[in-house]
């Protein structure tokens, strides 16, 4: 692991540092995590952390709903502004047309 080459390990010299890094890389290569936890462990952890995670999840859901509301309001306001700009551009074109007609008649 190149990032570890320049790492200083307190109390360990260069030779032992090299052996320590080699050992770490060997462990890293041979590590095979279990695919899943047993169902009983999943239930135990869920019961243990539900009182903490439940309110956090509720707050996150509330924030997401708030953000979605802001996005919806922004989109509505944007559509309204585009409509107003379109109307203004059309009115400008009509006014310019009238001015050209008046100038050519004069």
CORFENJO-V574830 format. One record per residue. RES is the residue in one letter. PHI is phi in whole degrees, -180 to 180 (none if undefined). PSI is psi in whole degrees, 0 to 359 (none if undefined). NEAR is the number of other ideal C-beta (glycine too) atoms within 12 Angstrom. Layout:
# CORFENJO-V574830
res=RES phi=PHI psi=PSI near=NEAR
res=RES phi=PHI psi=PSI near=NEAR
This chain:
# CORFENJO-V574830
res=X phi=none psi=109 near=17
res=X phi=-59 psi=327 near=8
res=X phi=-66 psi=333 near=9
res=X phi=-84 psi=346 near=17
res=X phi=-58 psi=321 near=14
res=X phi=-95 psi=4 near=11
res=X phi=-73 psi=134 near=16
res=X phi=-98 psi=128 near=13
res=X phi=-107 psi=113 near=18
res=X phi=-58 psi=132 near=9
res=X phi=79 psi=4 near=8
res=X phi=-125 psi=130 near=15
res=X phi=-79 psi=183 near=12
res=X phi=-63 psi=319 near=14
res=X phi=-67 psi=311 near=11
res=X phi=-68 psi=327 near=14
res=X phi=-62 psi=317 near=20
res=X phi=-62 psi=317 near=18
res=X phi=-65 psi=321 near=15
res=X phi=-64 psi=316 near=22
res=X phi=-65 psi=318 near=24
res=X phi=-62 psi=317 near=17
res=X phi=-61 psi=315 near=17
res=X phi=-60 psi=316 near=19
res=X phi=-65 psi=323 near=18
res=X phi=-64 psi=315 near=13
res=X phi=-63 psi=318 near=13
res=X phi=-60 psi=317 near=14
res=X phi=-69 psi=324 near=11
res=X phi=-92 psi=354 near=10
res=X phi=-69 psi=125 near=10
res=X phi=-126 psi=99 near=8
res=X phi=-68 psi=152 near=8
res=X phi=-66 psi=147 near=8
res=X phi=-67 psi=315 near=6
res=X phi=-144 psi=163 near=9
res=X phi=-83 psi=154 near=13
res=X phi=-62 psi=150 near=11
res=X phi=-56 psi=322 near=10
res=X phi=-63 psi=322 near=11
res=X phi=-70 psi=321 near=13
res=X phi=-62 psi=315 near=14
res=X phi=-64 psi=319 near=13
res=X phi=-62 psi=315 near=13
res=X phi=-67 psi=321 near=15
res=X phi=-62 psi=317 near=16
res=X phi=-66 psi=322 near=14
res=X phi=-67 psi=318 near=13
res=X phi=-100 psi=355 near=15
res=X phi=-57 psi=316 near=16
res=X phi=-61 psi=331 near=12
res=X phi=-87 psi=314 near=14
res=X phi=-76 psi=331 near=15
res=X phi=-58 psi=304 near=15
res=X phi=-62 psi=324 near=13
res=X phi=-65 psi=316 near=14
res=X phi=-61 psi=320 near=15
res=X phi=-64 psi=318 near=15
res=X phi=-66 psi=319 near=14
res=X phi=-62 psi=317 near=14
res=X phi=-62 psi=321 near=14
res=X phi=-64 psi=318 near=14
res=X phi=-65 psi=319 near=14
res=X phi=-61 psi=316 near=14
res=X phi=-62 psi=319 near=14
res=X phi=-63 psi=316 near=14
res=X phi=-63 psi=318 near=14
res=X phi=-62 psi=322 near=14
res=X phi=-65 psi=318 near=14
res=X phi=-63 psi=317 near=14
res=X phi=-62 psi=316 near=14
res=X phi=-62 psi=315 near=14
res=X phi=-64 psi=319 near=14
res=X phi=-62 psi=316 near=14
res=X phi=-62 psi=319 near=14
res=X phi=-63 psi=314 near=14
res=X phi=-64 psi=322 near=14
res=X phi=-64 psi=316 near=14
res=X phi=-61 psi=320 near=14
res=X phi=-65 psi=316 near=14
res=X phi=-64 psi=319 near=14
res=X phi=-62 psi=320 near=14
res=X phi=-63 psi=317 near=14
res=X phi=-65 psi=319 near=14
res=X phi=-65 psi=317 near=14
res=X phi=-59 psi=315 near=14
res=X phi=-62 psi=317 near=14
res=X phi=-63 psi=318 near=14
res=X phi=-65 psi=318 near=14
res=X phi=-64 psi=317 near=14
res=X phi=-63 psi=321 near=14
res=X phi=-63 psi=317 near=14
res=X phi=-63 psi=319 near=14
res=X phi=-65 psi=315 near=14
res=X phi=-62 psi=317 near=14
res=X phi=-63 psi=321 near=14
res=X phi=-63 psi=316 near=14
res=X phi=-64 psi=318 near=14
res=X phi=-63 psi=318 near=14
res=X phi=-63 psi=320 near=13
res=X phi=-65 psi=318 near=12
res=X phi=-65 psi=317 near=11
res=X phi=-66 psi=323 near=10
res=X phi=-76 psi=334 near=9
res=X phi=-78 psi=335 near=8
res=X phi=-81 psi=none near=7
